[in-house]
Amino acid sequence: MQPILDIRGLTFGHETHRVLDGFDLVQKAGEHRLLIGPSGSGKTTLIHLIAGLLTPERGTIAVDGEEMSGLPPARRDDLRRRKIGVVFQTLRLVAALDVTANLLLAQRLAGQRPDPTEVVALLDELGLSHRLYARPRDLSQGEAQRAAIARALVARPKLLIADEPTSARDDANAERVARLLVDTAN
């Protein structure tokens, strides 16, 4: 069985220090990983490399058998839309669209037929059924983060990566989000 994520010899650094040096990781479909480390240790950098938002100095990153490290930016964007769901620390929703429209757009960009029923069910599962038509600016920080999680999940990505997805959650919603992320990966 081909790994969903295959990282070999990944090297990346900033002007002042090397963040990753020869990093390897093989992730099979359905597996979960939790990356823990102090602030500044490279967790977000690794997520951005896996998502194709940064380019490694050396090494390879393959997602579902597709090598993305050497792809031009537009092809990396396409691979990310089709195969990777990313939950960023900061909100990445389109401000001019309501929550529902943001999720329908995510499905369309992933090459899928927009499915309002699926969108509403996912938002309900995340406790956002009362915010279907709210604009991102009208959401609380916790609601906005749950909407961003829904956006990452709605296209049923092969690989889901999340950067501190429960950091702005109260305990009940943090548990709900963590359970949904784990269930989605199974």
C-alpha positions as CSV (number, residue, x, y, z in Angstrom):
1,M,0.0,0.0,0.0
2,Q,1.4,3.4,-1.1
3,P,1.8,5.9,1.8
4,I,-0.4,9.0,1.8
5,L,2.6,11.1,2.8
6,D,6.2,10.2,2.0
7,I,8.9,12.7,3.1
8,R,12.6,11.9,2.4
9,G,15.6,14.0,3.3
10,L,13.6,17.2,3.8
11,T,15.9,20.2,4.5
12,F,14.7,23.7,5.1
13,G,16.1,26.7,6.9
14,H,15.8,30.4,7.5
15,E,18.6,32.9,7.3
16,T,19.6,32.4,10.9
17,H,19.0,28.7,11.5
18,R,18.2,25.4,10.0
19,V,14.6,24.3,10.8
20,L,14.7,20.8,9.3
21,D,17.7,18.9,8.3
22,G,17.3,15.5,6.6
23,F,13.8,15.0,8.0
24,D,12.0,11.7,7.0
25,L,8.4,10.7,7.5
26,V,6.2,8.0,6.0
27,Q,2.4,8.3,6.8
28,K,-0.1,5.6,5.8
29,A,-3.7,6.3,5.1
30,G,-5.8,6.3,8.3
31,E,-2.8,7.0,10.6
32,H,-2.8,9.9,13.0
33,R,0.2,11.9,14.1
34,L,0.5,14.7,16.7
35,L,3.5,16.9,16.3
36,I,4.6,18.5,19.6
37,G,7.3,21.0,20.2
38,P,8.1,24.4,21.5
39,S,7.3,27.6,19.7
40,G,9.8,28.2,16.9
41,S,10.7,24.5,16.5
42,G,9.5,24.2,12.9
43,K,6.0,22.7,13.3
44,T,4.2,25.3,11.2
45,T,7.1,25.3,8.7
46,L,6.7,21.6,8.2
47,I,3.0,22.0,7.7
48,H,3.6,24.7,5.1
49,L,6.2,22.5,3.3
50,I,3.8,19.5,3.3
51,A,1.0,21.8,1.9
52,G,3.3,23.0,-0.8
53,L,3.3,26.6,0.4
54,L,7.0,26.5,0.9
55,T,9.6,24.7,-1.2
56,P,12.3,22.6,0.5
57,E,16.0,23.3,-0.1
58,R,16.5,19.5,-0.5
59,G,14.5,16.4,-0.2
60,T,11.1,15.2,-1.5
61,I,7.5,15.3,-0.4
62,A,5.0,13.0,-2.1
63,V,1.3,13.1,-1.3
64,D,-0.7,10.0,-2.4
65,G,2.1,9.1,-4.8
66,E,2.4,12.5,-6.4
67,E,5.8,14.2,-5.9
68,M,5.2,17.8,-5.2
69,S,8.5,19.3,-4.2
70,G,9.6,20.0,-7.8
71,L,6.3,21.2,-9.1
72,P,5.7,24.8,-10.2
73,P,3.5,26.8,-7.8
74,A,0.3,26.4,-9.8
75,R,0.6,22.6,-9.9
76,R,1.3,22.5,-6.2
77,D,-1.8,24.5,-5.6
78,D,-3.8,22.1,-7.7
79,L,-2.4,19.1,-5.8
80,R,-3.3,20.8,-2.5
81,R,-6.9,21.5,-3.6
82,R,-7.4,17.9,-4.7
83,K,-5.7,16.0,-2.0
84,I,-4.8,18.0,1.1
85,G,-7.0,19.7,3.6
86,V,-5.2,22.3,5.6
87,V,-6.4,24.0,8.8
88,F,-4.2,27.0,9.4
89,Q,-3.7,28.9,12.6
90,T,-5.2,32.0,11.0
91,L,-8.5,32.2,9.3
92,R,-8.3,31.6,5.5
93,L,-11.9,32.0,4.5
94,V,-13.1,34.4,1.7
95,A,-14.4,37.5,3.6
96,A,-17.0,38.3,0.9
97,L,-18.7,34.9,1.1
98,D,-20.8,33.4,3.9
99,V,-19.7,30.2,5.6
100,T,-21.8,28.0,3.4
101,A,-20.6,29.6,0.2
102,N,-16.9,29.3,1.4
103,L,-17.4,25.5,1.8
104,L,-19.2,25.1,-1.5
105,L,-16.3,27.0,-3.1
106,A,-13.8,24.6,-1.5
107,Q,-15.7,21.7,-3.1
108,R,-15.7,23.3,-6.5
109,L,-12.0,24.2,-6.3
110,A,-11.3,20.6,-5.5
111,G,-13.0,19.5,-8.7
112,Q,-16.1,18.2,-6.9
113,R,-19.7,18.9,-7.4
114,P,-20.8,21.4,-4.7
115,D,-23.2,19.6,-2.3
116,P,-25.2,22.0,0.0
117,T,-26.6,19.0,2.0
118,E,-23.1,17.8,2.8
119,V,-22.0,21.3,3.8
120,V,-24.9,21.8,6.1
121,A,-24.4,18.4,7.8
122,L,-20.7,19.1,8.3
123,L,-21.4,22.6,9.8
124,D,-24.0,21.0,12.1
125,E,-21.5,18.4,13.3
126,L,-19.2,21.3,14.2
127,G,-21.9,23.2,16.0
128,L,-22.3,25.9,13.4
129,S,-25.7,25.2,12.0
130,H,-26.8,28.6,13.4
131,R,-24.0,30.4,11.4
132,L,-24.6,29.0,7.9
133,Y,-25.0,32.4,6.3
134,A,-22.7,34.4,8.5
135,R,-19.7,36.2,7.0
136,P,-16.3,35.3,8.5
137,R,-16.0,38.7,10.1
138,D,-19.2,38.0,12.1
139,L,-17.9,34.8,13.6
140,S,-16.4,34.5,17.0
141,Q,-12.8,33.3,17.0
142,G,-13.9,29.8,17.9
143,E,-16.6,29.7,15.3
144,A,-14.2,31.0,12.7
145,Q,-11.7,28.3,13.5
146,R,-14.5,25.6,13.3
147,A,-15.6,27.1,9.9
148,A,-12.0,26.8,8.7
149,I,-11.9,23.2,9.9
150,A,-15.1,22.5,8.0
151,R,-13.5,24.1,4.9
152,A,-10.5,21.8,5.1
153,L,-12.8,18.7,5.6
154,V,-15.5,19.4,3.1
155,A,-13.6,18.2,0.0
156,R,-12.8,14.9,1.7
157,P,-9.0,15.3,1.4
158,K,-6.7,12.3,1.3
159,L,-4.4,14.1,3.7
160,L,-5.5,16.4,6.5
161,I,-3.0,18.6,8.3
162,A,-3.9,21.0,11.0
163,D,-1.9,23.7,12.7
164,E,-3.1,24.0,16.3
165,P,-6.8,23.3,15.4
166,T,-8.0,23.5,19.0
167,S,-6.0,26.4,20.3
168,A,-9.0,28.8,20.3
169,R,-11.5,26.3,21.6
170,D,-13.3,26.0,24.9
171,D,-13.0,22.4,26.3
172,A,-16.3,21.1,24.9
173,N,-15.6,22.4,21.4
174,A,-11.9,21.4,21.5
175,E,-13.0,17.8,22.2
176,R,-15.6,18.0,19.4
177,V,-13.0,19.2,16.9
178,A,-10.4,16.7,18.0
179,R,-12.9,13.8,17.7
180,L,-14.0,15.0,14.3
181,L,-10.4,15.2,13.0
182,V,-9.6,11.7,14.3
183,D,-12.8,10.3,12.9
184,T,-12.2,11.9,9.6
185,A,-8.7,10.2,9.4
186,N,-10.1,6.7,9.9
